[in-house]
C-alpha cells in the first residue's frame, strides 16, 4: 500500500496543487491520479483561514469519489459540517473566511458545495486504519488503546487532541503532548498542531507544518517515510507554531 499523507490544507489550494505535482500526480478529467497507483490521505482541516477553501472542498470530494484519496475530518471540518446542518456555531478561528466564500456563491452553487461536504463528512470514518492496521490517519492523533473504537471521548481526542480544558491567550485549547507517551505499534500520522518541521516521535508523525501561517504544506510518503513540501505563499506568523522540549 503506497500512500501520500498530506497535512492540514486550510484553504491553501494553490500549494496543494503544487504539492500534488511534486509528488507525481497527474490531473484527470475529474481529479488527480498517480502513475504508480499511489493514493492520498488527508489528515483533515481542509478549510478555514486560507484563501480558497471551496476549491479545496471540491478537489478533495472528487478525489475521494474517484477512490484516489482517503479523508478524515478535523475540528475545523466538524465545525463547518455543523454550520451546513444549520446548527449554531461561532464564526471565528477561521470559519468566517470559509463562510465569506460561501456567501459570495450563487445559491445553487452553495447548495452543491454543502451537499458535497456533508457527504464527505458522513461517508468518511473518524480516523482511518490502513495497511492491515500498520497505519492510522487521525486528525489530532489517537491513543494506542483507542484504535479500533469510536465514542464521544475518542472523537474529542481525535478532533482536538489531548486537551486540558484550559485555553491559550488566543482562545485555542491547551493541548498535552500525547505523542510523547504513544507506544503503539501502528504508525499514527496526524496534524492539528502546527510545527515548523514534520515531527517524528515514537510511532507518530505530525505533518501540519502550518501552510496557512506561512510555513509549508507537507506530505509524508508511506511506507517510505520520506517527506515532501512546498512553501506557503502566505505571511509567516511565528507565534502560531508550537515548539516541543
N, C-alpha and C positions, 0 to 999 in steps of 0.2 A: 504494500500500500504506500503510494507516494503522495504526500500532501504538502501544500504550501499554506501554512498558517499566517494570517495577516492580522496585525494589531488594530487597535481602535481607530476607525477611519474618521469619525466625527465630521462628516460632510466634506472631507478633503478629496474630492472626486478626481481632480487633475493628478494629484500624487498617486492615487490608486491606479489610474490608467498607466502612469509611468512605471509603477512597480510591477504591474502585470506584464508589461512589455519586457522589463528587465528579466523577469522570471521565465520568459519564453512563451507566454500565452499569446494566441493569435485571435483576432476579432473574427467572429462568425456573424451570421445574419441576425442572431438574437442575443448572443453574449460573447463569451471567450472560451477557447479550448486550448489544451496543451498537446503538442505532438507526441509526447511520451505518456499521455493519458493521466497526467497528474491532476489532482483536484485541489481546490482552495478550501480553507476553513477559516471563517470569520469569527473572531472572538467577541463580537458584539459591539455595541455603541457605534452604530453606523452613522448616526445623525447628531445634530446639535453643535453649536459653536462655529463650525466651519461654514464655507460659503455655498456648498452645493449638496445639501442633504437629500433633496428629492432625486437628483441624478444617481446618488449612491443607492438609494432605495430601489430605484428602477433596475439598476445593474445587478445588485445582489439578488433581487427577486428573480430576474431572468436566469442568472447563474444557477440558483437553487432549482428552479423549474426545469432547467436543462440537465439537471443532475451533474453539474460541473463544480458544485460547491456545497459545503456544509455551512450552517449558520447556527449560532446560539445567541440568545438575546442578552443585552447588557442592561444596566439600570436605566440608561437613557432610552433604550428601546422600549423597556417596560413602561416608562412614563409616557412616551409617545403613543403607545398602544392604548393606555388608559385615556389619553386625550381623544384619540379616534373613537373610543367607545362612548365618549360623551361624559366621562367622569370628571369630577372637579380636580384639576391639577394646577399647581403653581407654575406659571410660565416664566421660569428663571433657571439659572445654571445652564443656559444654552438652549432650552426648549423654545424660548422666544424667537430664536433665529430660524428654527425649522417652521414654527407657526407663521412667521412673516412670509417665508417662501410659499407655504401652503395657501395663505390668504390671498396671495397675488395670482393664484391659478384660476382659470375658468372652473365653474362648478363641476362640470363633467370630468375634468382632469383631476380635480381634488378628490372626487369620489373614486376615481380609478386608483390613485395612489393610496387612498385609505383602504380600499379593498385588498390591494396587493400587500400592504404592510400588515394588516390584520391576518391575512392568510399566512404570510411569512412567519409571524409570531406563533400562530395557533398550530401550524404544521411542523414546527421545529421543537426539539426537546429543550429542556432547561440547560442541559450540557450533553455533549456527545462523548460516547465511549467508542473508540475506533480501534482498528487493527487488533482485534481479539482481546481488547482490554489493555493493550500496551500504551495507548494514547488517549488522553482525556482533554477535551476542549471545554473550558468553563470560564465565563467572563472575568470574574474576580478571583477565581480559584475554587478549590474544594478540598475538604479533608479526606484523607485516605479511607477512613471508616464510613464515609458517606457515599462513596462511589457505588452506584447501583441503586440508590434510594432517592426518593423525592418527597419532601414535606415542606411545611412552611419555614422551618428553621434553616433547612438546607437551601431553599430558594433565596432567603435573605442573604446567606453567606455567598452563594454563587453570584448574586447580582451586586452586592455591596461590599463583600469581603468580610473579614473578621472585625466587625465594628464594635466599639466600646460603649456606644450610647452618648458619647460626648461629641462636641462639634469643634472644628477648627475655626479660626477667625473669619474665614470666608464662607462659613456655613456648611462646609462639607463634613461628613462624618469622620471622626478619628478612627484609623484602622490599625489593628495589630499586624505584625509581620508573620502571617500564618505560614508562609513558605519556609521560614527558618526552622519550623518544627514539623515539616512534612517528611515522612519516612516511608511513603508508599512505594510500590514497585512501578505503578503506571506513571508515565511522563505527563504532567499536567501543564498545558500551555494556556496562558491567560493574559489578561491586560488589566484595564481598570485604573491602575495606579501608574501615572507617567514616570518613567525613568529615562535617564539620558542615554543609556545603552541597554541592550537586552540583558536581563538579569537571570543568570543560571545559578540556581542553588538547589542542592539535593536533586530530586527528580522533578523540578519545576523550572519553567522559563516564562518570565514576564516580557511580552513583546509590545507593550504600549510605550512607545518612545516619543509620545507627545507631539504628533504631527500638527495637531490643531493649536499647539502652543509654541510653534516654531521649531520643533525638534525634527523628527523624521518619521516616516511611515516604514515599519519594519515587517519583514516576513521571516519566519523560521521554516526552513525546508526539512521535512521529515521523510524518511528516517535519518537523513544525512546530518541533521542538526547544524546546518550552515545557515547563516543569516544574510539577508539582503536588505537594502534600504534605499529610499530616495529622500532627499532633503525637503523640508517643508518650504512652501512659498510664503508662509505667514510670519509675522513678527515673533521673535524669540522672547518668551516670558519665563525667566529662570526660576522664579519662585513657585511655578506650577509643577516642578519636577521634584520627586522625592529622593533623598539620599538615605542609604542604609548603612548602619555602622557595621 
